[in-house]
Amino acid sequence: MSPEKNRSLDEFAAPEESPVNATSNTDAVDNSPSATTDMDTEQNVNTSPTETTAAIATYRWSPDGVACDQCGAVVQRQWRDDGSFVCASCKDW
């Protein structure tokens, strides 16, 4: 392996920041454009759902087996196909 490919991750890390207890005014307010934009955006977003749709199962399993809606074969595993549950042989993959 060439030396260029076998490098330490420390070479890519950002330089260490000042200690947490250091006195600095840079931590007080973040005036960067992204911080201001995020705050404005969060205030204007409506997060309440207006309409919900129940999840539709695409697969089902029965330990005793269930008849396929298309061919009638009794199988344990069925997949939804055009609104009905069918066996793997009848499923249009």
PDB file of N, CA, C and O in Angstrom:
ATOM      1  N   MET A   1       0.844  -1.170   0.000  1.00  0.00           N
ATOM      2  CA  MET A   1       0.000   0.000   0.000  1.00  0.00           C
ATOM      3  C   MET A   1       0.889   1.231   0.000  1.00  0.00           C
ATOM      4  O   MET A   1       1.875   1.285   0.735  1.00  0.00           O
ATOM      5  N   SER A   2       0.557   2.199  -0.798  1.00  0.00           N
ATOM      6  CA  SER A   2       1.382   3.403  -0.879  1.00  0.00           C
ATOM      7  C   SER A   2       1.190   4.268   0.365  1.00  0.00           C
ATOM      8  O   SER A   2       0.136   4.202   0.998  1.00  0.00           O
ATOM      9  N   PRO A   3       2.176   5.068   0.726  1.00  0.00           N
ATOM     10  CA  PRO A   3       2.074   5.913   1.915  1.00  0.00           C
ATOM     11  C   PRO A   3       0.922   6.917   1.839  1.00  0.00           C
ATOM     12  O   PRO A   3       0.383   7.296   2.879  1.00  0.00           O
ATOM     13  N   GLU A   4       0.534   7.354   0.653  1.00  0.00           N
ATOM     14  CA  GLU A   4      -0.550   8.317   0.523  1.00  0.00           C
ATOM     15  C   GLU A   4      -1.884   7.719   0.964  1.00  0.00           C
ATOM     16  O   GLU A   4      -2.741   8.438   1.477  1.00  0.00           O
ATOM     17  N   LYS A   5      -2.068   6.428   0.774  1.00  0.00           N
ATOM     18  CA  LYS A   5      -3.331   5.791   1.118  1.00  0.00           C
ATOM     19  C   LYS A   5      -3.391   5.365   2.574  1.00  0.00           C
ATOM     20  O   LYS A   5      -4.479   5.090   3.080  1.00  0.00           O
ATOM     21  N   ASN A   6      -2.279   5.302   3.253  1.00  0.00           N
ATOM     22  CA  ASN A   6      -2.237   4.835   4.630  1.00  0.00           C
ATOM     23  C   ASN A   6      -1.927   6.017   5.542  1.00  0.00           C
ATOM     24  O   ASN A   6      -0.850   6.089   6.134  1.00  0.00           O
ATOM     25  N   ARG A   7      -2.875   6.941   5.652  1.00  0.00           N
ATOM     26  CA  ARG A   7      -2.662   8.150   6.440  1.00  0.00           C
ATOM     27  C   ARG A   7      -3.529   8.120   7.690  1.00  0.00           C
ATOM     28  O   ARG A   7      -4.546   7.428   7.732  1.00  0.00           O
ATOM     29  N   SER A   8      -3.135   8.850   8.677  1.00  0.00           N
ATOM     30  CA  SER A   8      -3.861   8.922   9.935  1.00  0.00           C
ATOM     31  C   SER A   8      -5.099   9.798   9.776  1.00  0.00           C
ATOM     32  O   SER A   8      -5.087  10.768   9.018  1.00  0.00           O
ATOM     33  N   LEU A   9      -6.156   9.457  10.485  1.00  0.00           N
ATOM     34  CA  LEU A   9      -7.361  10.279  10.457  1.00  0.00           C
ATOM     35  C   LEU A   9      -7.130  11.626  11.126  1.00  0.00           C
ATOM     36  O   LEU A   9      -7.855  12.584  10.859  1.00  0.00           O
ATOM     37  N   ASP A  10      -6.131  11.704  11.989  1.00  0.00           N
ATOM     38  CA  ASP A  10      -5.809  12.973  12.646  1.00  0.00           C
ATOM     39  C   ASP A  10      -5.451  14.056  11.632  1.00  0.00           C
ATOM     40  O   ASP A  10      -5.650  15.241  11.899  1.00  0.00           O
ATOM     41  N   GLU A  11      -4.934  13.669  10.496  1.00  0.00           N
ATOM     42  CA  GLU A  11      -4.569  14.643   9.473  1.00  0.00           C
ATOM     43  C   GLU A  11      -5.796  15.339   8.885  1.00  0.00           C
ATOM     44  O   GLU A  11      -5.688  16.450   8.366  1.00  0.00           O
ATOM     45  N   PHE A  12      -6.942  14.702   8.964  1.00  0.00           N
ATOM     46  CA  PHE A  12      -8.153  15.243   8.373  1.00  0.00           C
ATOM     47  C   PHE A  12      -9.053  15.927   9.392  1.00  0.00           C
ATOM     48  O   PHE A  12      -9.994  16.624   9.011  1.00  0.00           O
ATOM     49  N   ALA A  13      -8.784  15.743  10.670  1.00  0.00           N
ATOM     50  CA  ALA A  13      -9.613  16.317  11.726  1.00  0.00           C
ATOM     51  C   ALA A  13      -9.426  17.824  11.795  1.00  0.00           C
ATOM     52  O   ALA A  13      -8.371  18.353  11.443  1.00  0.00           O
ATOM     53  N   ALA A  14     -10.457  18.498  12.249  1.00  0.00           N
ATOM     54  CA  ALA A  14     -10.380  19.949  12.424  1.00  0.00           C
ATOM     55  C   ALA A  14      -9.454  20.250  13.590  1.00  0.00           C
ATOM     56  O   ALA A  14      -9.317  19.427  14.495  1.00  0.00           O
ATOM     57  N   PRO A  15      -8.824  21.402  13.586  1.00  0.00           N
ATOM     58  CA  PRO A  15      -7.945  21.746  14.703  1.00  0.00           C
ATOM     59  C   PRO A  15      -8.746  21.809  15.994  1.00  0.00           C
ATOM     60  O   PRO A  15      -9.931  22.143  15.989  1.00  0.00           O
ATOM     61  N   GLU A  16      -8.087  21.485  17.094  1.00  0.00           N
ATOM     62  CA  GLU A  16      -8.770  21.475  18.381  1.00  0.00           C
ATOM     63  C   GLU A  16      -9.254  22.869  18.724  1.00  0.00           C
ATOM     64  O   GLU A  16      -8.573  23.863  18.472  1.00  0.00           O
ATOM     65  N   GLU A  17     -10.451  22.924  19.309  1.00  0.00           N
ATOM     66  CA  GLU A  17     -11.022  24.207  19.677  1.00  0.00           C
ATOM     67  C   GLU A  17     -10.564  24.598  21.065  1.00  0.00           C
ATOM     68  O   GLU A  17      -9.983  23.789  21.789  1.00  0.00           O
ATOM     69  N   SER A  18     -10.825  25.834  21.434  1.00  0.00           N
ATOM     70  CA  SER A  18     -10.419  26.313  22.748  1.00  0.00           C
ATOM     71  C   SER A  18     -11.191  25.569  23.826  1.00  0.00           C
ATOM     72  O   SER A  18     -12.273  25.049  23.553  1.00  0.00           O
ATOM     73  N   PRO A  19     -10.667  25.506  25.035  1.00  0.00           N
ATOM     74  CA  PRO A  19     -11.342  24.801  26.124  1.00  0.00           C
ATOM     75  C   PRO A  19     -12.718  25.395  26.399  1.00  0.00           C
ATOM     76  O   PRO A  19     -12.979  26.556  26.082  1.00  0.00           O
ATOM     77  N   VAL A  20     -13.585  24.596  26.987  1.00  0.00           N
ATOM     78  CA  VAL A  20     -14.956  25.008  27.254  1.00  0.00           C
ATOM     79  C   VAL A  20     -15.001  26.153  28.258  1.00  0.00           C
ATOM     80  O   VAL A  20     -15.854  27.033  28.142  1.00  0.00           O
ATOM     81  N   ASN A  21     -14.118  26.161  29.226  1.00  0.00           N
ATOM     82  CA  ASN A  21     -14.142  27.172  30.277  1.00  0.00           C
ATOM     83  C   ASN A  21     -13.516  28.493  29.853  1.00  0.00           C
ATOM     84  O   ASN A  21     -13.495  29.434  30.646  1.00  0.00           O
ATOM     85  N   ALA A  22     -13.021  28.593  28.663  1.00  0.00           N
ATOM     86  CA  ALA A  22     -12.386  29.825  28.206  1.00  0.00           C
ATOM     87  C   ALA A  22     -13.440  30.907  28.062  1.00  0.00           C
ATOM     88  O   ALA A  22     -14.565  30.633  27.644  1.00  0.00           O
ATOM     89  N   THR A  23     -13.080  32.135  28.406  1.00  0.00           N
ATOM     90  CA  THR A  23     -14.030  33.237  28.298  1.00  0.00           C
ATOM     91  C   THR A  23     -13.967  33.807  26.893  1.00  0.00           C
ATOM     92  O   THR A  23     -12.919  34.247  26.422  1.00  0.00           O
ATOM     93  N   SER A  24     -15.117  33.787  26.240  1.00  0.00           N
ATOM     94  CA  SER A  24     -15.189  34.270  24.874  1.00  0.00           C
ATOM     95  C   SER A  24     -16.617  34.671  24.579  1.00  0.00           C
ATOM     96  O   SER A  24     -17.547  34.025  25.062  1.00  0.00           O
ATOM     97  N   ASN A  25     -16.814  35.706  23.809  1.00  0.00           N
ATOM     98  CA  ASN A  25     -18.148  36.147  23.431  1.00  0.00           C
ATOM     99  C   ASN A  25     -18.649  35.461  22.171  1.00  0.00           C
ATOM    100  O   ASN A  25     -19.786  35.698  21.763  1.00  0.00           O
ATOM    101  N   THR A  26     -17.843  34.626  21.546  1.00  0.00           N
ATOM    102  CA  THR A  26     -18.259  33.978  20.304  1.00  0.00           C
ATOM    103  C   THR A  26     -19.329  32.938  20.545  1.00  0.00           C
ATOM    104  O   THR A  26     -20.074  32.610  19.622  1.00  0.00           O
ATOM    105  N   ASP A  27     -19.434  32.402  21.763  1.00  0.00           N
ATOM    106  CA  ASP A  27     -20.442  31.391  22.054  1.00  0.00           C
ATOM    107  C   ASP A  27     -21.794  32.008  22.387  1.00  0.00           C
ATOM    108  O   ASP A  27     -22.797  31.295  22.396  1.00  0.00           O
ATOM    109  N   ALA A  28     -21.854  33.279  22.655  1.00  0.00           N
ATOM    110  CA  ALA A  28     -23.077  33.914  23.120  1.00  0.00           C
ATOM    111  C   ALA A  28     -24.154  33.939  22.035  1.00  0.00           C
ATOM    112  O   ALA A  28     -25.278  33.508  22.292  1.00  0.00           O
ATOM    113  N   VAL A  29     -23.851  34.419  20.852  1.00  0.00           N
ATOM    114  CA  VAL A  29     -24.848  34.560  19.794  1.00  0.00           C
ATOM    115  C   VAL A  29     -24.234  34.101  18.485  1.00  0.00           C
ATOM    116  O   VAL A  29     -23.106  34.455  18.141  1.00  0.00           O
ATOM    117  N   ASP A  30     -25.010  33.302  17.766  1.00  0.00           N
ATOM    118  CA  ASP A  30     -24.567  32.858  16.449  1.00  0.00           C
ATOM    119  C   ASP A  30     -25.276  33.719  15.419  1.00  0.00           C
ATOM    120  O   ASP A  30     -26.460  33.516  15.148  1.00  0.00           O
ATOM    121  N   ASN A  31     -24.567  34.675  14.844  1.00  0.00           N
ATOM    122  CA  ASN A  31     -25.157  35.586  13.871  1.00  0.00           C
ATOM    123  C   ASN A  31     -24.937  35.138  12.437  1.00  0.00           C
ATOM    124  O   ASN A  31     -25.096  35.932  11.510  1.00  0.00           O
ATOM    125  N   SER A  32     -24.581  33.906  12.247  1.00  0.00           N
ATOM    126  CA  SER A  32     -24.342  33.426  10.891  1.00  0.00           C
ATOM    127  C   SER A  32     -25.658  33.384  10.123  1.00  0.00           C
ATOM    128  O   SER A  32     -26.715  33.206  10.729  1.00  0.00           O
ATOM    129  N   PRO A  33     -25.617  33.541   8.822  1.00  0.00           N
ATOM    130  CA  PRO A  33     -26.848  33.526   8.023  1.00  0.00           C
ATOM    131  C   PRO A  33     -27.642  32.238   8.184  1.00  0.00           C
ATOM    132  O   PRO A  33     -28.872  32.274   8.188  1.00  0.00           O
ATOM    133  N   SER A  34     -26.965  31.100   8.318  1.00  0.00           N
ATOM    134  CA  SER A  34     -27.693  29.840   8.433  1.00  0.00           C
ATOM    135  C   SER A  34     -28.473  29.776   9.730  1.00  0.00           C
ATOM    136  O   SER A  34     -29.582  29.240   9.742  1.00  0.00           O
ATOM    137  N   ALA A  35     -27.935  30.304  10.830  1.00  0.00           N
ATOM    138  CA  ALA A  35     -28.646  30.289  12.102  1.00  0.00           C
ATOM    139  C   ALA A  35     -29.889  31.161  12.023  1.00  0.00           C
ATOM    140  O   ALA A  35     -30.947  30.765  12.512  1.00  0.00           O
ATOM    141  N   THR A  36     -29.786  32.323  11.428  1.00  0.00           N
ATOM    142  CA  THR A  36     -30.918  33.229  11.296  1.00  0.00           C
ATOM    143  C   THR A  36     -31.975  32.623  10.381  1.00  0.00           C
ATOM    144  O   THR A  36     -33.165  32.691  10.688  1.00  0.00           O
ATOM    145  N   THR A  37     -31.569  32.048   9.291  1.00  0.00           N
ATOM    146  CA  THR A  37     -32.495  31.427   8.356  1.00  0.00           C
ATOM    147  C   THR A  37     -33.230  30.270   9.007  1.00  0.00           C
ATOM    148  O   THR A  37     -34.437  30.121   8.816  1.00  0.00           O
ATOM    149  N   ASP A  38     -32.521  29.446   9.775  1.00  0.00           N
ATOM    150  CA  ASP A  38     -33.156  28.314  10.434  1.00  0.00           C
ATOM    151  C   ASP A  38     -34.234  28.777  11.399  1.00  0.00           C
ATOM    152  O   ASP A  38     -35.311  28.183  11.454  1.00  0.00           O
ATOM    153  N   MET A  39     -33.961  29.830  12.161  1.00  0.00           N
ATOM    154  CA  MET A  39     -34.949  30.322  13.112  1.00  0.00           C
ATOM    155  C   MET A  39     -36.175  30.844  12.389  1.00  0.00           C
ATOM    156  O   MET A  39     -37.298  30.540  12.791  1.00  0.00           O
ATOM    157  N   ASP A  40     -35.990  31.617  11.340  1.00  0.00           N
ATOM    158  CA  ASP A  40     -37.112  32.165  10.596  1.00  0.00           C
ATOM    159  C   ASP A  40     -37.933  31.053   9.954  1.00  0.00           C
ATOM    160  O   ASP A  40     -39.162  31.112   9.959  1.00  0.00           O
ATOM    161  N   THR A  41     -37.284  30.067   9.417  1.00  0.00           N
ATOM    162  CA  THR A  41     -37.963  28.964   8.758  1.00  0.00           C
ATOM    163  C   THR A  41     -38.789  28.160   9.746  1.00  0.00           C
ATOM    164  O   THR A  41     -39.928  27.799   9.450  1.00  0.00           O
ATOM    165  N   GLU A  42     -38.231  27.874  10.914  1.00  0.00           N
ATOM    166  CA  GLU A  42     -38.945  27.078  11.904  1.00  0.00           C
ATOM    167  C   GLU A  42     -40.216  27.774  12.361  1.00  0.00           C
ATOM    168  O   GLU A  42     -41.201  27.100  12.664  1.00  0.00           O
ATOM    169  N   GLN A  43     -40.227  29.087  12.422  1.00  0.00           N
ATOM    170  CA  GLN A  43     -41.404  29.813  12.871  1.00  0.00           C
ATOM    171  C   GLN A  43     -42.507  29.795  11.824  1.00  0.00           C
ATOM    172  O   GLN A  43     -43.680  29.910  12.179  1.00  0.00           O
ATOM    173  N   ASN A  44     -42.177  29.656  10.568  1.00  0.00           N
ATOM    174  CA  ASN A  44     -43.160  29.736   9.500  1.00  0.00           C
ATOM    175  C   ASN A  44     -43.645  28.381   8.998  1.00  0.00           C
ATOM    176  O   ASN A  44     -44.484  28.332   8.098  1.00  0.00           O
ATOM    177  N   VAL A  45     -43.149  27.296   9.546  1.00  0.00           N
ATOM    178  CA  VAL A  45     -43.507  25.969   9.064  1.00  0.00           C
ATOM    179  C   VAL A  45     -44.679  25.421   9.866  1.00  0.00           C
ATOM    180  O   VAL A  45     -44.650  25.420  11.097  1.00  0.00           O
ATOM    181  N   ASN A  46     -45.694  24.962   9.179  1.00  0.00           N
ATOM    182  CA  ASN A  46     -46.839  24.335   9.821  1.00  0.00           C
ATOM    183  C   ASN A  46     -46.553  22.846   9.921  1.00  0.00           C
ATOM    184  O   ASN A  46     -46.529  22.148   8.907  1.00  0.00           O
ATOM    185  N   THR A  47     -46.336  22.356  11.128  1.00  0.00           N
ATOM    186  CA  THR A  47     -45.981  20.949  11.306  1.00  0.00           C
ATOM    187  C   THR A  47     -47.171  20.087  11.691  1.00  0.00           C
ATOM    188  O   THR A  47     -47.017  18.873  11.832  1.00  0.00           O
ATOM    189  N   SER A  48     -48.341  20.663  11.864  1.00  0.00           N
ATOM    190  CA  SER A  48     -49.501  19.855  12.227  1.00  0.00           C
ATOM    191  C   SER A  48     -50.045  19.162  10.982  1.00  0.00           C
ATOM    192  O   SER A  48     -50.223  19.795   9.941  1.00  0.00           O
ATOM    193  N   PRO A  49     -50.307  17.870  11.091  1.00  0.00           N
ATOM    194  CA  PRO A  49     -50.815  17.142   9.922  1.00  0.00           C
ATOM    195  C   PRO A  49     -52.249  17.567   9.613  1.00  0.00           C
ATOM    196  O   PRO A  49     -53.052  17.795  10.518  1.00  0.00           O
ATOM    197  N   THR A  50     -52.546  17.667   8.352  1.00  0.00           N
ATOM    198  CA  THR A  50     -53.893  18.037   7.946  1.00  0.00           C
ATOM    199  C   THR A  50     -54.713  16.808   7.574  1.00  0.00           C
ATOM    200  O   THR A  50     -55.936  16.808   7.708  1.00  0.00           O
ATOM    201  N   GLU A  51     -54.050  15.781   7.117  1.00  0.00           N
ATOM    202  CA  GLU A  51     -54.749  14.561   6.735  1.00  0.00           C
ATOM    203  C   GLU A  51     -53.804  13.387   6.911  1.00  0.00           C
ATOM    204  O   GLU A  51     -52.632  13.464   6.544  1.00  0.00           O
ATOM    205  N   THR A  52     -54.308  12.316   7.466  1.00  0.00           N
ATOM    206  CA  THR A  52     -53.474  11.134   7.630  1.00  0.00           C
ATOM    207  C   THR A  52     -54.079   9.972   6.870  1.00  0.00           C
ATOM    208  O   THR A  52     -55.298   9.865   6.728  1.00  0.00           O
ATOM    209  N   THR A  53     -53.221   9.119   6.394  1.00  0.00           N
ATOM    210  CA  THR A  53     -53.642   7.926   5.681  1.00  0.00           C
ATOM    211  C   THR A  53     -53.059   6.724   6.403  1.00  0.00           C
ATOM    212  O   THR A  53     -51.866   6.693   6.704  1.00  0.00           O
ATOM    213  N   ALA A  54     -53.882   5.752   6.677  1.00  0.00           N
ATOM    214  CA  ALA A  54     -53.417   4.555   7.367  1.00  0.00           C
ATOM    215  C   ALA A  54     -52.428   3.793   6.489  1.00  0.00           C
ATOM    216  O   ALA A  54     -52.559   3.763   5.265  1.00  0.00           O
ATOM    217  N   ALA A  55     -51.451   3.187   7.125  1.00  0.00           N
ATOM    218  CA  ALA A  55     -50.471   2.380   6.397  1.00  0.00           C
ATOM    219  C   ALA A  55     -51.151   1.132   5.845  1.00  0.00           C
ATOM    220  O   ALA A  55     -52.056   0.577   6.469  1.00  0.00           O
ATOM    221  N   ILE A  56     -50.711   0.707   4.691  1.00  0.00           N
ATOM    222  CA  ILE A  56     -51.281  -0.479   4.052  1.00  0.00           C
ATOM    223  C   ILE A  56     -50.235  -1.582   4.079  1.00  0.00           C
ATOM    224  O   ILE A  56     -49.109  -1.396   3.618  1.00  0.00           O
ATOM    225  N   ALA A  57     -50.615  -2.728   4.621  1.00  0.00           N
ATOM    226  CA  ALA A  57     -49.701  -3.867   4.682  1.00  0.00           C
ATOM    227  C   ALA A  57     -49.442  -4.393   3.279  1.00  0.00           C
ATOM    228  O   ALA A  57     -50.364  -4.501   2.470  1.00  0.00           O
ATOM    229  N   THR A  58     -48.191  -4.717   2.992  1.00  0.00           N
ATOM    230  CA  THR A  58     -47.844  -5.273   1.685  1.00  0.00           C
ATOM    231  C   THR A  58     -47.524  -6.753   1.776  1.00  0.00           C
ATOM    232  O   THR A  58     -47.327  -7.413   0.756  1.00  0.00           O
ATOM    233  N   TYR A  59     -47.472  -7.280   3.001  1.00  0.00           N
ATOM    234  CA  TYR A  59     -47.099  -8.673   3.228  1.00  0.00           C
ATOM    235  C   TYR A  59     -47.835  -9.153   4.465  1.00  0.00           C
ATOM    236  O   TYR A  59     -48.069  -8.377   5.391  1.00  0.00           O
ATOM    237  N   ARG A  60     -48.198 -10.416   4.485  1.00  0.00           N
ATOM    238  CA  ARG A  60     -48.739 -10.995   5.712  1.00  0.00           C
ATOM    239  C   ARG A  60     -48.314 -12.444   5.825  1.00  0.00           C
ATOM    240  O   ARG A  60     -48.016 -13.107   4.832  1.00  0.00           O
ATOM    241  N   TRP A  61     -48.295 -12.920   7.063  1.00  0.00           N
ATOM    242  CA  TRP A  61     -47.863 -14.275   7.367  1.00  0.00           C
ATOM    243  C   TRP A  61     -48.863 -14.899   8.316  1.00  0.00           C
ATOM    244  O   TRP A  61     -49.308 -14.252   9.265  1.00  0.00           O
ATOM    245  N   SER A  62     -49.216 -16.130   8.076  1.00  0.00           N
ATOM    246  CA  SER A  62     -50.134 -16.857   8.938  1.00  0.00           C
ATOM    247  C   SER A  62     -49.543 -18.230   9.213  1.00  0.00           C
ATOM    248  O   SER A  62     -49.268 -18.971   8.269  1.00  0.00           O
ATOM    249  N   PRO A  63     -49.337 -18.598  10.483  1.00  0.00           N
ATOM    250  CA  PRO A  63     -48.726 -19.895  10.789  1.00  0.00           C
ATOM    251  C   PRO A  63     -49.579 -21.075  10.323  1.00  0.00           C
ATOM    252  O   PRO A  63     -49.046 -22.143  10.020  1.00  0.00           O
ATOM    253  N   ASP A  64     -50.898 -20.890  10.264  1.00  0.00           N
ATOM    254  CA  ASP A  64     -51.780 -21.979   9.838  1.00  0.00           C
ATOM    255  C   ASP A  64     -51.999 -21.994   8.333  1.00  0.00           C
ATOM    256  O   ASP A  64     -52.537 -22.961   7.794  1.00  0.00           O
ATOM    257  N   GLY A  65     -51.594 -20.949   7.662  1.00  0.00           N
ATOM    258  CA  GLY A  65     -51.793 -20.854   6.220  1.00  0.00           C
ATOM    259  C   GLY A  65     -53.131 -20.223   5.881  1.00  0.00           C
ATOM    260  O   GLY A  65     -54.109 -20.380   6.612  1.00  0.00           O
ATOM    261  N   VAL A  66     -53.161 -19.514   4.772  1.00  0.00           N
ATOM    262  CA  VAL A  66     -54.362 -18.833   4.293  1.00  0.00           C
ATOM    263  C   VAL A  66     -54.450 -19.084   2.793  1.00  0.00           C
ATOM    264  O   VAL A  66     -53.431 -19.170   2.108  1.00  0.00           O
ATOM    265  N   ALA A  67     -55.672 -19.200   2.289  1.00  0.00           N
ATOM    266  CA  ALA A  67     -55.866 -19.444   0.857  1.00  0.00           C
ATOM    267  C   ALA A  67     -55.501 -18.204   0.049  1.00  0.00           C
ATOM    268  O   ALA A  67     -55.873 -17.086   0.403  1.00  0.00           O
ATOM    269  N   CYS A  68     -54.777 -18.417  -1.028  1.00  0.00           N
ATOM    270  CA  CYS A  68     -54.417 -17.345  -1.957  1.00  0.00           C
ATOM    271  C   CYS A  68     -55.697 -16.831  -2.606  1.00  0.00           C
ATOM    272  O   CYS A  68     -56.536 -17.624  -3.034  1.00  0.00           O
ATOM    273  N   ASP A  69     -55.851 -15.516  -2.683  1.00  0.00           N
ATOM    274  CA  ASP A  69     -57.052 -14.927  -3.269  1.00  0.00           C
ATOM    275  C   ASP A  69     -57.170 -15.196  -4.763  1.00  0.00           C
ATOM    276  O   ASP A  69     -58.259 -15.087  -5.326  1.00  0.00           O
ATOM    277  N   GLN A  70     -56.062 -15.547  -5.413  1.00  0.00           N
ATOM    278  CA  GLN A  70     -56.095 -15.740  -6.864  1.00  0.00           C
ATOM    279  C   GLN A  70     -56.209 -17.215  -7.255  1.00  0.00           C
ATOM    280  O   GLN A  70     -57.054 -17.572  -8.076  1.00  0.00           O
ATOM    281  N   CYS A  71     -55.356 -18.083  -6.669  1.00  0.00           N
ATOM    282  CA  CYS A  71     -55.358 -19.488  -7.094  1.00  0.00           C
ATOM    283  C   CYS A  71     -55.936 -20.440  -6.045  1.00  0.00           C
ATOM    284  O   CYS A  71     -56.219 -21.597  -6.358  1.00  0.00           O
ATOM    285  N   GLY A  72     -56.114 -19.975  -4.814  1.00  0.00           N
ATOM    286  CA  GLY A  72     -56.706 -20.806  -3.775  1.00  0.00           C
ATOM    287  C   GLY A  72     -55.728 -21.676  -3.010  1.00  0.00           C
ATOM    288  O   GLY A  72     -56.138 -22.357  -2.069  1.00  0.00           O
ATOM    289  N   ALA A  73     -54.452 -21.685  -3.372  1.00  0.00           N
ATOM    290  CA  ALA A  73     -53.451 -22.487  -2.662  1.00  0.00           C
ATOM    291  C   ALA A  73     -53.302 -21.961  -1.234  1.00  0.00           C
ATOM    292  O   ALA A  73     -53.284 -20.750  -1.011  1.00  0.00           O
ATOM    293  N   VAL A  74     -53.194 -22.876  -0.273  1.00  0.00           N
ATOM    294  CA  VAL A  74     -53.019 -22.490   1.122  1.00  0.00           C
ATOM    295  C   VAL A  74     -51.530 -22.295   1.379  1.00  0.00           C
ATOM    296  O   VAL A  74     -50.739 -23.228   1.245  1.00  0.00           O
ATOM    297  N   VAL A  75     -51.159 -21.073   1.749  1.00  0.00           N
ATOM    298  CA  VAL A  75     -49.762 -20.718   1.974  1.00  0.00           C
ATOM    299  C   VAL A  75     -49.648 -19.906   3.262  1.00  0.00           C
ATOM    300  O   VAL A  75     -50.617 -19.304   3.723  1.00  0.00           O
ATOM    301  N   GLN A  76     -48.440 -19.904   3.832  1.00  0.00           N
ATOM    302  CA  GLN A  76     -48.203 -19.115   5.040  1.00  0.00           C
ATOM    303  C   GLN A  76     -47.865 -17.662   4.712  1.00  0.00           C
ATOM    304  O   GLN A  76     -48.231 -16.759   5.465  1.00  0.00           O
ATOM    305  N   ARG A  77     -47.175 -17.428   3.604  1.00  0.00           N
ATOM    306  CA  ARG A  77     -46.729 -16.075   3.242  1.00  0.00           C
ATOM    307  C   ARG A  77     -47.501 -15.576   2.032  1.00  0.00           C
ATOM    308  O   ARG A  77     -47.626 -16.272   1.025  1.00  0.00           O
ATOM    309  N   GLN A  78     -48.022 -14.343   2.151  1.00  0.00           N
ATOM    310  CA  GLN A  78     -48.759 -13.730   1.053  1.00  0.00           C
ATOM    311  C   GLN A  78     -48.329 -12.274   0.885  1.00  0.00           C
ATOM    312  O   GLN A  78     -47.937 -11.612   1.845  1.00  0.00           O
ATOM    313  N   TRP A  79     -48.411 -11.793  -0.350  1.00  0.00           N
ATOM    314  CA  TRP A  79     -48.067 -10.413  -0.676  1.00  0.00           C
ATOM    315  C   TRP A  79     -49.272  -9.735  -1.300  1.00  0.00           C
ATOM    316  O   TRP A  79     -50.081 -10.380  -1.967  1.00  0.00           O
ATOM    317  N   ARG A  80     -49.390  -8.434  -1.082  1.00  0.00           N
ATOM    318  CA  ARG A  80     -50.497  -7.670  -1.661  1.00  0.00           C
ATOM    319  C   ARG A  80     -50.226  -7.455  -3.148  1.00  0.00           C
ATOM    320  O   ARG A  80     -49.131  -7.052  -3.543  1.00  0.00           O
ATOM    321  N   ASP A  81     -51.242  -7.730  -3.963  1.00  0.00           N
ATOM    322  CA  ASP A  81     -51.148  -7.522  -5.408  1.00  0.00           C
ATOM    323  C   ASP A  81     -52.507  -7.036  -5.891  1.00  0.00           C
ATOM    324  O   ASP A  81     -53.481  -7.788  -5.866  1.00  0.00           O
ATOM    325  N   ASP A  82     -52.578  -5.793  -6.327  1.00  0.00           N
ATOM    326  CA  ASP A  82     -53.826  -5.180  -6.802  1.00  0.00           C
ATOM    327  C   ASP A  82     -54.954  -5.288  -5.778  1.00  0.00           C
ATOM    328  O   ASP A  82     -56.090  -5.603  -6.134  1.00  0.00           O
ATOM    329  N   GLY A  83     -54.645  -5.030  -4.513  1.00  0.00           N
ATOM    330  CA  GLY A  83     -55.673  -4.980  -3.480  1.00  0.00           C
ATOM    331  C   GLY A  83     -56.002  -6.294  -2.810  1.00  0.00           C
ATOM    332  O   GLY A  83     -56.789  -6.298  -1.863  1.00  0.00           O
ATOM    333  N   SER A  84     -55.445  -7.405  -3.245  1.00  0.00           N
ATOM    334  CA  SER A  84     -55.707  -8.686  -2.587  1.00  0.00           C
ATOM    335  C   SER A  84     -54.385  -9.356  -2.237  1.00  0.00           C
ATOM    336  O   SER A  84     -53.340  -9.017  -2.791  1.00  0.00           O
ATOM    337  N   PHE A  85     -54.440 -10.309  -1.314  1.00  0.00           N
ATOM    338  CA  PHE A  85     -53.237 -11.031  -0.910  1.00  0.00           C
ATOM    339  C   PHE A  85     -53.119 -12.319  -1.707  1.00  0.00           C
ATOM    340  O   PHE A  85     -54.051 -13.119  -1.776  1.00  0.00           O
ATOM    341  N   VAL A  86     -51.937 -12.499  -2.312  1.00  0.00           N
ATOM    342  CA  VAL A  86     -51.704 -13.660  -3.165  1.00  0.00           C
ATOM    343  C   VAL A  86     -50.419 -14.364  -2.756  1.00  0.00           C
ATOM    344  O   VAL A  86     -49.597 -13.802  -2.032  1.00  0.00           O
ATOM    345  N   CYS A  87     -50.251 -15.589  -3.220  1.00  0.00           N
ATOM    346  CA  CYS A  87     -49.042 -16.356  -2.939  1.00  0.00           C
ATOM    347  C   CYS A  87     -47.898 -15.860  -3.827  1.00  0.00           C
ATOM    348  O   CYS A  87     -48.107 -15.055  -4.735  1.00  0.00           O
ATOM    349  N   ALA A  88     -46.710 -16.342  -3.556  1.00  0.00           N
ATOM    350  CA  ALA A  88     -45.529 -15.915  -4.316  1.00  0.00           C
ATOM    351  C   ALA A  88     -45.652 -16.285  -5.797  1.00  0.00           C
ATOM    352  O   ALA A  88     -45.152 -15.562  -6.659  1.00  0.00           O
ATOM    353  N   SER A  89     -46.315 -17.404  -6.093  1.00  0.00           N
ATOM    354  CA  SER A  89     -46.463 -17.829  -7.490  1.00  0.00           C
ATOM    355  C   SER A  89     -47.389 -16.898  -8.274  1.00  0.00           C
ATOM    356  O   SER A  89     -47.194 -16.691  -9.472  1.00  0.00           O
ATOM    357  N   CYS A  90     -48.382 -16.346  -7.610  1.00  0.00           N
ATOM    358  CA  CYS A  90     -49.347 -15.476  -8.286  1.00  0.00           C
ATOM    359  C   CYS A  90     -48.929 -14.005  -8.275  1.00  0.00           C
ATOM    360  O   CYS A  90     -49.485 -13.203  -9.025  1.00  0.00           O
ATOM    361  N   LYS A  91     -47.970 -13.646  -7.445  1.00  0.00           N
ATOM    362  CA  LYS A  91     -47.529 -12.251  -7.330  1.00  0.00           C
ATOM    363  C   LYS A  91     -46.822 -11.820  -8.603  1.00  0.00           C
ATOM    364  O   LYS A  91     -45.927 -12.510  -9.091  1.00  0.00           O
ATOM    365  N   ASP A  92     -47.230 -10.671  -9.139  1.00  0.00           N
ATOM    366  CA  ASP A  92     -46.585 -10.109 -10.324  1.00  0.00           C
ATOM    367  C   ASP A  92     -45.385  -9.295  -9.866  1.00  0.00           C
ATOM    368  O   ASP A  92     -45.519  -8.131  -9.489  1.00  0.00           O
ATOM    369  N   TRP A  93     -44.224  -9.910  -9.901  1.00  0.00           N
ATOM    370  CA  TRP A  93     -43.001  -9.260  -9.409  1.00  0.00           C
ATOM    371  C   TRP A  93     -42.505  -8.323 -10.452  1.00  0.00           C
ATOM    372  O   TRP A  93     -41.484  -7.664 -10.254  1.00  0.00           O
TER     373      TRP A  93
END
